[in-house]
Amino acid sequence: MDFDLTEEQNLTRQAVRDFAENEIAPIAHELDEKEEFSADLTRRMAELGLLGCFVPEKYGGSNMGYISYIIAVEELARIDGSQAATIAAGNSLGIGPIYYFGSEKQKKEWLPRLCAGEILAGFGLTEPEAGSDAGSSKTRAERKGHNWIINGSKIFITNSACSMTGVVVVQAVTGAQADGKPEISCIIVPANASGFTAKAMKGKMMWRASNTGELFFDNCTVPAGNLLGKQGDGFHQMLSTLDGGRLSIAAMGLGGAQGAFDVALEYANKRIQFGRPISSFQVNAFKLADMAIEIELARNLLYKACWLREKGRTFTKEAAMAKLYCSEVMHRCVHHAVQLHGGYGLMKDFRVERLYRDQRLLEIGEGTSEIQRIVIARHIGVAGRAI
Amino acid sequence: MNMIVCCKQVLDPEAAPSTFKLDAANNRMVQPPEIKPVVNPYDEQAVEAALRIKDKDKAANKITIISLGNNLARDVVKKPLSMGADELILLEDPAFEGGDSFAVASALAAAIKKVGQFDLIFCGRQESEWDDGQVGSGLAELLGIPSVTIAKKAEVMDGGKVKVERIVADGYQVLEVSTPALITVSNELGEARYATLKGIMAASKKQPVVWKPADIGMDAGKVGAAARKSKIVKLFQPVKEGKCDIVSADSPAEAASLLAQKLRENKVI
């Protein structure tokens, strides 16, 4: 058994940590305050190679492997959830479906620009009335001649409504299966397609410097060739995309938990009350010890899930477990970290305040904690089909 | 242009002071196990100086990194490769340990002579452990080539000479130097670039060349600590003491007089 990371995984961690500490940390607070997506910062993260981490070099990626990608997201999230979200969604949800399911032509058309950070892609799954019940999508696509005509709307779509958005992959009902269930397919919609509009969503509690959009399709017309993979494969493509997406959300939980631990330890060692650093009080030392234990467990679980993926083995259960556990570990860590900061932890001047808010999405996005428990239950021999 | 950059693996100067430990019996600093070593930050800027020249013409310029030490961490010493350097030579052997500036410069000079062809050598202005700042100039002396220290910019001019902007107390000098030459680089050069993920992947495919003392024509018994010209008499962490006496008196004049008296007692004036 080998727990050592490889040389390139260690170098990746250091490179991304340096970038996050030097380039993101100084502006994260301001971007969060202004609820501002930074195209400049996103392009610089792309220059570093953070988009297309798992894509081969022939499409412009850096071909780092999944563990390195997850380490990169973890290091970004340690400093700032918003930038980690841009990269995690940019890879797992934006680049992933086109890379894994696209035709050679589609890959050549989109991947080099996506990997270079010229454009971003969104993955349109969630609808106002189809959240956890993703199968109940109302957005429809009809084949007319050489085109798909799409009607409907999507909501909460990361990277879908900013100046860099170049394309979205949309899940739509394209007919009915033999058993009467809807046939679902994914279609590539360029940002400039006729009948397509994207509106940035404002007033978020967390990830305020990442872009979230609401998408509207009003007789949106794209060529028939924009179908991703085969007609009717959309549901399977979505589940597979979410498996990968869950690993990156888990990485955000792990990185955020580590960030919360780091600021909490630093603060608790410096803060003097009753003549001693507050970390020396057992009640606080135990909080820090609990955080360290859980972070260690979360890291081992997540890296194992990534390792399974790299080996080409089934990882759906482990991805769900890692996503659930890492996001809940971060929940407990930010809770302790704010508590250790006392009143200062409630102030926006302290990073822990942003970490506290940014955590909250992780138990909701890309499958709620409840949905993760259903996925896990289905994989551990629970009688019947757990729901 | 063939460029060589000398890079040292050092204790992370950004690490918390509480992690700093001395082995007083042997007059050595100890690498704390929980803190990862780093490439000396000035040396990273030396790499950056070379990369800026390479950026102009990637095919015509080559950068070779040389690092000296023992048990060098591969994911540390390979960082310059992931920034864009071409080759890495490690002078790695237990015998190289414990050298002073002279010992290090001598070993580097022998290695560079073995490399043979070079036009420019870049070093950081000093390293962050001892801050001696002598290896660069010493190396140039041993190789018999000109050196320019504390550079903030180095540009290759038409005709092959190098224009160097050298920091001085109230500004900078502009110098021209013919090659081969050695340049030590200061932080005024600007931030070194980040290692890119593609660079890291490229670096992972490159294996460093490892040379022992014998490979560079040196006797293992005459390098490192054995080659020192200087001797550390005592290495210690000074105890930081802050004492403050407040001189109080009824009038400013009286206070001034009392203050002067105290300063005289303490032999300050």
Interface residues (C-beta under 8 A of the other chain):
Chain A: T6 E7 E8 N10 L11 T12 Q14 A15 D18 F19 N22 E47 L48 G49 L50 C53 E57 S62 N63 M64 S68 A72
Chain B: K36 R74 D75 K78 K79 S82 E191 Y194 A195 T196 L197 K198 G199 I200 M201 A203 S204
